[in-house]
Amino acid sequence: MSDPLLPGPLWLVGCGNMAGAMLARWREEGVDPAHISVIRPSGAPCGEGIRVTKDYPEDEVPAIVLLGMKPYQLDLVAPPLAPILDRETILVSILAGVELASLRARFPAPRTIIRAMPNLPVRIGKGVVVLASDSSDVVAKTLVTGLMAVLGHAEWFEDETAFQLAGHLTGAGPAFLFRFIDALAAAAERLGLTFEQAQRLALKMAEGAADLAATSDDDPEALARKVASPGGTTEAGLAVLDADRALRDLVERTLDASRARGLEMAAKARGG
């Protein structure tokens, strides 16, 4: 097998929105679909040339397995899958809230188990993938880093607690940002723009502002000050967001709610 990103067969167990976005980007970046198998109960196709099965293939041992189903399905997937994996199989989990210890309890054979938390912009190569593992296998971790780097920015965490918080920030963060963009557009519509104008302009504004923030030497707080002239229209709007820490407190509660739900899911996975 010769593939620039894969050392052997890649199995995707489940292929929902996130795993599907990762798969689509990998294919665009040159991963041979003949090296990929998707295991999903529906048997629904996942792209030209990709083998889709309802049961685990019997003609190969996977080099990498990506757990891409829903977290609550873990104890349905693990019993038949665990005996198939060998010591050299790299197990990568994108299951929110399922800790490394919970994965090792169900999959004892693999030497390297890695938690990855991607976000949806991986589909266009502009995602963030945070990573954590208790493995000391540098070769395996380097291989997975390369696979994830084609999806966008890949960053490792030594501490699983920090990894989990980073995952809420980057994984759930796009949804929070999309809601804020939608709220800006909705406000502009209520104040007089057409729906189409408000949506188009809000999206273009967000695209440009994000690109500027990503490339500027100034941090976002400093950039906000640069937009706001003293006594001007932007300053008047910021005064509403900043009053009594309204925006900061709202966002902190939002992120903490995501974190708290992750802790609940982790506890449930621990208990089986």
C-alpha positions in Angstrom: 0.0 0.0 0.0 1.3 3.4 -1.0 -0.5 6.4 0.4 1.1 9.7 1.6 -1.1 10.0 4.6 -2.0 6.4 5.6 0.2 3.5 6.7 -2.5 0.9 6.0 -6.3 0.5 5.8 -8.4 3.2 7.5 -11.8 2.2 8.9 -14.4 4.8 9.9 -16.9 3.4 12.3 -19.8 5.6 11.6 -19.8 8.5 9.2 -22.0 11.4 10.5 -21.5 15.1 9.8 -18.1 15.4 11.4 -16.5 12.2 10.3 -18.0 12.8 6.8 -16.5 16.2 6.7 -13.1 14.8 7.6 -13.4 12.0 5.1 -14.3 14.4 2.3 -11.3 16.6 3.0 -8.9 13.6 3.2 -10.1 12.5 -0.2 -9.5 15.9 -1.7 -6.0 15.9 -0.2 -5.1 12.7 -1.9 -6.0 9.8 0.3 -6.9 6.9 -1.9 -10.6 5.9 -1.4 -9.6 2.3 -2.0 -7.8 2.3 1.3 -10.9 3.4 3.3 -13.8 1.4 4.6 -16.8 2.9 6.3 -18.8 0.7 8.6 -22.3 1.9 9.2 -25.6 0.1 9.9 -27.5 1.9 7.1 -25.0 0.9 4.4 -25.5 4.3 2.8 -22.7 5.3 0.3 -20.0 7.7 1.4 -18.4 8.7 -1.9 -17.1 7.1 -5.0 -14.7 4.3 -4.5 -15.2 4.0 -0.7 -16.2 0.6 0.5 -19.2 0.8 2.8 -20.2 -2.3 4.9 -22.7 -3.0 7.6 -20.3 -5.4 9.3 -16.5 -5.2 9.9 -14.4 -6.3 6.9 -12.8 -9.7 7.3 -10.2 -9.3 4.6 -7.9 -6.9 6.5 -6.7 -5.6 9.8 -7.0 -1.8 10.0 -4.0 0.4 10.5 -6.2 3.2 11.8 -9.7 3.1 13.2 -11.7 6.3 13.6 -14.6 6.1 16.0 -17.1 8.5 14.3 -20.4 7.4 15.6 -22.5 9.0 18.4 -21.0 8.6 21.9 -24.0 6.8 23.2 -23.3 4.0 20.7 -19.9 3.2 22.2 -21.1 0.1 24.1 -22.8 -1.2 21.0 -19.7 -0.8 18.8 -17.0 -1.9 21.2 -17.8 -5.6 21.9 -17.6 -6.7 18.2 -14.8 -4.3 17.2 -12.4 -4.7 20.1 -11.3 -8.3 19.3 -10.5 -7.3 15.7 -7.9 -4.6 16.7 -4.3 -5.6 17.3 -1.5 -3.9 19.2 -0.4 -1.8 16.2 -3.8 -0.5 15.3 -4.1 3.2 16.0 -7.5 4.0 17.5 -8.7 7.5 17.1 -11.9 8.7 18.8 -13.8 11.8 18.0 -16.5 10.9 20.6 -17.3 13.9 22.8 -17.0 13.2 26.5 -15.4 9.7 26.2 -12.1 9.8 28.1 -9.0 7.8 27.3 -9.5 5.6 30.3 -13.0 4.7 29.1 -11.7 3.9 25.7 -8.9 1.7 27.0 -11.4 -0.2 29.2 -13.3 -1.2 26.1 -10.3 -1.5 23.6 -7.4 -3.2 25.5 -5.3 -4.2 22.5 -4.2 -1.0 20.7 -1.0 0.5 22.0 -2.0 3.9 20.8 -5.4 5.5 21.5 -5.9 9.1 20.6 -8.7 11.5 21.3 -9.3 14.0 18.6 -11.8 16.9 18.7 -12.3 18.4 15.2 -14.7 21.1 14.2 -16.8 21.4 11.1 -14.5 23.8 9.1 -12.2 20.8 8.6 -14.4 20.2 5.5 -12.6 23.2 3.8 -9.2 22.7 5.4 -9.7 25.5 7.9 -10.7 23.5 10.9 -9.1 23.0 14.3 -8.3 19.6 15.7 -7.2 19.2 19.3 -5.5 16.0 20.2 -4.6 14.0 23.4 -3.2 10.6 24.1 -1.6 8.6 26.9 0.6 6.8 24.3 4.4 7.2 24.1 4.5 6.0 20.5 6.0 9.1 18.8 5.7 7.5 15.3 2.0 6.8 15.7 1.3 10.3 17.1 3.3 11.9 14.3 1.4 10.0 11.7 -2.0 11.1 13.2 -0.7 14.7 13.4 0.0 14.6 9.7 -3.5 13.2 8.9 -5.2 15.8 11.0 -3.0 18.7 9.8 -4.5 18.5 6.3 -7.8 19.4 8.0 -6.5 22.7 9.4 -4.7 23.4 12.6 -3.8 20.4 14.8 -2.7 20.9 18.4 -1.7 18.4 21.1 -2.5 18.6 24.8 -0.7 16.7 27.5 -3.5 17.2 30.0 -6.8 15.6 29.2 -8.8 18.2 31.2 -7.3 21.0 29.1 -7.9 19.0 26.0 -11.6 18.7 26.9 -12.0 22.4 27.5 -10.2 23.2 24.3 -12.5 20.8 22.5 -15.5 22.7 23.8 -14.0 26.0 22.7 -13.1 24.9 19.2 -15.6 22.1 18.6 -18.7 23.9 19.8 -17.4 27.4 19.1 -18.4 27.5 15.4 -22.0 26.9 16.4 -21.9 29.8 18.9 -20.3 32.0 16.3 -22.9 31.0 13.7 -25.6 32.0 16.1 -24.0 35.4 16.7 -23.7 36.0 12.9 -27.4 35.0 12.6 -28.3 37.3 15.4 -26.5 40.2 13.8 -28.3 39.5 10.5 -31.7 39.2 12.2 -31.2 42.5 13.9 -30.3 44.2 10.7 -33.4 42.7 9.0 -35.6 43.9 11.8 -34.1 47.4 11.5 -34.8 47.6 7.8 -32.6 45.4 5.5 -34.0 42.6 3.5 -33.3 39.1 4.7 -31.0 38.3 1.8 -29.0 41.5 2.2 -28.7 41.1 6.0 -27.5 37.5 5.6 -25.1 38.2 2.8 -23.5 41.2 4.5 -23.2 39.6 7.9 -21.5 36.5 6.4 -19.1 38.6 4.3 -18.3 40.8 7.3 -17.6 37.8 9.5 -15.3 36.2 6.8 -13.2 39.4 6.5 -13.1 40.1 10.2 -12.0 36.5 11.0 -9.3 36.7 8.3 -8.0 40.0 9.7 -8.0 38.7 13.3 -6.1 35.6 12.2 -3.4 37.6 10.4 -3.1 40.7 12.5 -0.4 41.3 15.2 -3.2 42.8 17.3 -5.4 40.7 19.5 -9.2 40.8 19.0 -9.7 43.2 21.9 -7.2 45.7 20.4 -8.8 45.2 16.9 -12.2 46.1 18.4 -10.7 49.3 19.8 -9.3 50.2 16.4 -12.8 49.9 14.8 -14.4 52.0 17.5 -13.8 55.7 17.1 -14.3 57.7 20.4 -17.9 58.9 20.5 -18.8 57.0 17.3 -21.4 54.5 16.2 -19.3 51.4 16.9 -18.5 52.6 20.4 -22.2 53.1 21.1 -22.8 49.4 20.1 -19.9 48.1 22.1 -21.2 49.9 25.2 -24.3 47.7 25.1 -22.2 44.5 24.8 -19.7 45.6 27.4 -22.3 46.9 30.0 -22.1 44.8 33.2 -19.9 42.3 31.3 -23.0 41.3 29.4 -21.4 39.6 26.5 -18.5 38.1 28.4 -20.8 36.6 31.1 -23.1 35.2 28.4 -20.3 33.5 26.5 -18.8 32.2 29.7 -22.1 30.6 30.7 -22.5 29.2 27.2 -19.0 27.6 27.2 -19.5 26.3 30.8 -22.8 24.7 29.8 -21.0 22.8 27.0 -18.2 21.8 29.4 -20.7 20.6 32.1 -22.5 18.5 29.5 -19.2 17.0 28.5 -18.5 16.0 32.1 -21.9 14.3 32.4 -21.1 12.4 29.2 -17.7 11.4 30.5 -19.2 10.1 33.8 -21.7 8.1 31.9 -19.1 6.5 29.6 -17.0 5.7 32.7 -19.9 3.8 34.2 -20.6 1.9 30.9 
